[in-house]
Amino acid sequence: MYIDKIKLENFRTFLRSEIDFVHPDQSFDRLEIPKPKLRNVNLLLGNNGSGKTTLLKAIAMAALGPAVSDANLPIYRIIRRRSAQAKGAQPEEASIKARFTTHEQDGHGTNYRPEVMESVVGISRRGEVERVRWDHPDDKDWSPIFSSENDAFFFVGYGATRRVESQERVDPGARQVSSLLRAQRIRSLFEEAYSLMPLPLWLPKLESENPGRFVQVKRLINRLLGGTGYKFTGERELGEYLFDRGGLAVPFPALSDGYRAFLGWVGDLLYHVCHTCPSGKMLWENRGIVMVDEIDLHLHPKWQMTVLPKLARALPNIQFILTSHSPLIVGSLEWMNIMVMSPGPQSSTKPQRLVEPVHGLDADQVLLTDFFGLNTTRVDVKERQMKELTLKARSGSNEAATKLLNLWSKGLEGVQA
């Protein structure tokens, strides 16, 4: 399934907000925006504390449908709180209303499939305790959500503190006891200590039981690694998968933090894609929602410039909803893909699309657009020095003009106004 839109009320920083999302089956006439080249990418952009991660959590809760009440998610202070100085009573309720578009995969082999499904989730507070409940009058269409044995309603989420443990430290059985499978797939958005599924824990079994799927996984990983100098070999040494770098075999634990951070959640994602992809379908045909908080985490700038187009094209039927602070990430997209978390009334967040061409701009240009709102990309001390030298140069000082030229092309070291 794909999420079309979500409405939030009193949900942390969101007072009353409605957000539309792009996805491969979306009607762009309804959204009244041009169709972007990457129809499956949504980037949430905004300052720290503006609600990007909160929005991912809201989508995850809505996607659970009636199972959200039994998901045992570790929620904390979801309901918006007013300051002591604000007038009016504190809200005791928050709500999430979402609409999803379904596809054949969500019918799970049956002829019955509603084209659109709705999710209504309420959160109530009593003292310091908050409880989540399903508020929609009908949950019949959501019945497959309670079963882990079908491929319907695929969604997965990754928090900013995502990490991969060694295979010895991950206990899949304990996960199954702690919460239903659907909730496990989005738990790292809510729980910092939740680790991901390492490749050695599931890929060897796939290689022996379904060699065709194993080859697909290998190809997808290498497609996502394209241009990095690394290649996934599919071979193991002492239980760890190896990556080739110019003839040097590098086991996963020996990779840099950036590669392990990226391949960690990609490996976990492919694990879930393999388990939810309908029989007879290629992995890239699988449909669903993937949420990633801080997609640029630990990534080198060169990789940031290409990571989203590669993800979008390798898995074209997945709806990606991601957050970032990187201008390089932003420059790889079009404005139709970007939702900015802007300040709203009463210290709230107002999500909006800015109709401002941004695709292909360099990092400095992006930072000076309304997407980031910076007046300059220079540190304050250099900006002051440049203003002082500019005034002196305008007054006829050749020495100031020379220093100004140096400042334009070099750092501050050794330059005095």
Stockholm file with secondary structure:
# STOCKHOLM 1.0

chainA/1-417         MYIDKIKLENFRTFLRSEIDFVHPDQSFDRLEIPKPKLRNVNLLLGNNGSGKTTLLKAIAMAALGPAVSDANLPIYRIIRRRSAQAKGAQPEEASIKARFTTHEQDGHGTNYRPEVMESVVGISRRGEVERVRWDHPDDKDWSPIFSSENDAFFFVGYGATRRVESQERVDPGARQVSSLLRAQRIRSLFEEAYSLMPLPLWLPKLESENPGRFVQVKRLINRLLGGTGYKFTGERELGEYLFDRGGLAVPFPALSDGYRAFLGWVGDLLYHVCHTCPSGKMLWENRGIVMVDEIDLHLHPKWQMTVLPKLARALPNIQFILTSHSPLIVGSLEWMNIMVMSPGPQSSTKPQRLVEPVHGLDADQVLLTDFFGLNTTRVDVKERQMKELTLKARSGSNEAATKLLNLWSKGLEGVQA
#=GR chainA/1-417 SS CEEEEEEEEEETTEEEEEEECCCTTCCHHHHTSCCCSSTTEEEEEECTTSSHHHHHHHHHHHHTGGGGGGSCCCCCSCBCCCCTTSCSCCCCEEEEEEEEECCGGGGTTSSCCCSEEEEEEEEEEETTEEEEEECCSCCGGGGGGGCSSSCCSCEEEECTTCCBCCGGGCCHHHHHHHSCHHHHTTGGGTCTTCCBCCGGGTHHHHHHHCHHHHHHHHHHHHHHTTTTTCEEEEEEETTEEEEEETTEEEEGGGSCHHHHHHHHHHHHHHHHHHHHSCTTSCGGGCCEEEEESSTTTTCCHHHHTTHHHHHHHHSTTEEEEEEECCHHHHHTSCGGGEEEEEECGGGCEEEECCCCCCTTCCHHHHHTSTTTCCSCSSCHHHHHHHHHHHHHHHTTCHHHHHHHHHHHHSCSTTCCC
#=GC SS_cons         CEEEEEEEEEETTEEEEEEECCCTTCCHHHHTSCCCSSTTEEEEEECTTSSHHHHHHHHHHHHTGGGGGGSCCCCCSCBCCCCTTSCSCCCCEEEEEEEEECCGGGGTTSSCCCSEEEEEEEEEEETTEEEEEECCSCCGGGGGGGCSSSCCSCEEEECTTCCBCCGGGCCHHHHHHHSCHHHHTTGGGTCTTCCBCCGGGTHHHHHHHCHHHHHHHHHHHHHHTTTTTCEEEEEEETTEEEEEETTEEEEGGGSCHHHHHHHHHHHHHHHHHHHHSCTTSCGGGCCEEEEESSTTTTCCHHHHTTHHHHHHHHSTTEEEEEEECCHHHHHTSCGGGEEEEEECGGGCEEEECCCCCCTTCCHHHHHTSTTTCCSCSSCHHHHHHHHHHHHHHHTTCHHHHHHHHHHHHSCSTTCCC
//
